Amino acid sequence: MYFTDRGIEELEKRRGEEEVTFGWLAEQLRTFVDLNPDFEVPVERLATWLARLDDEDEDED
């Protein structure tokens, strides 16, 4: 188990029943980076990965 799995598990446990929009998620990521600028690159990579998930399916065709 990676260290990050604990945070992901906590997120799922506390908020797993909630529904959110990508607009809300984007705003939370911006706020997080504003408060924690050292995490700008990892958050950017995560956001880009999430944005391009469907692109992988198109590349397989």
Secondary structure, DSSP 8 states (H G I E B T S, - for coil): --HHHHHHHHHHHHHTT----HHHHHHHHHHHHHH-GGGHHHHHHHHHHHHTHHHHHHHH-
